[in-house]
Every structure is written in C-alpha cells, then in structure tokens.
C-alpha cells in the first residue's frame, strides 16, 4: 500500500506544540503580572528578587518561562521561514542557526538563574 511519504514533514507536531507553549506562556504571564504588578510589596529591588529566589518554585517557574518562551519564539520564527520555498542548504543553515542561538540563550538564562545564591536564613551562631 502506498503511504504519502511527506506526511511526517507537515509540521502538525510543531503546530500543536506552538499552541500548547502559547497557552502555558499566557498562564505564566498572568501569574507574573499578578505577582509583580498587583502586589507592590513584592518589590523589584535586588534584595527583593534575592529573597524571592530563595524558594525553588520561583526558580522552576523562571526556568519553565525561559524554556517555553525560547521554544515558542524560535519555533514561530522557523514556521515563518517554512512558509517560503527555500533551498535545502538554506533550510539547514537557518534551522541550525536558530537551534544554536536558542541553546545559547537558554543556557545563558539558566546560568543567570543558577548563579543566584541561596542564602542560609538560619544563623548557626
């Protein structure tokens, strides 16, 4: 039986992941907006951010935000390029550049979050 060989390259998985990450980003953005703008006592100073980042959940939320945002944005850019009839070398070059930039910026974001120190609030003295 004949099977359409290009069906695996339709981008349907990419389309679904784009919608899922978009929805997750909207939920994260609403949470961020409520935390940072409806609660002025949360503060925007270095000390306030340092205090907030003592809770692992804030770090997990930020890491999730970085990962989903980077995937969603770069996947959107790639989908724009997919609309054009590009030569194979151009597809490979653009996709490679997007992957390299995405990994580099994601690693940079992770390193910033992981570089924020945990402060031991219980004094040993």
Secondary structure, DSSP 8 states (H G I E B T S, - for coil): ----GGGGGS-HHHHHHHHHHHHHHHHHHHHHHHHHHS-GGG--SHHHHHHHTTSHHHHHHHHHHHHHHHHHHHHHHHHHHHTS---HHHHHHHHHHHHHHHHHHHHHHHHHHHHS-----S---
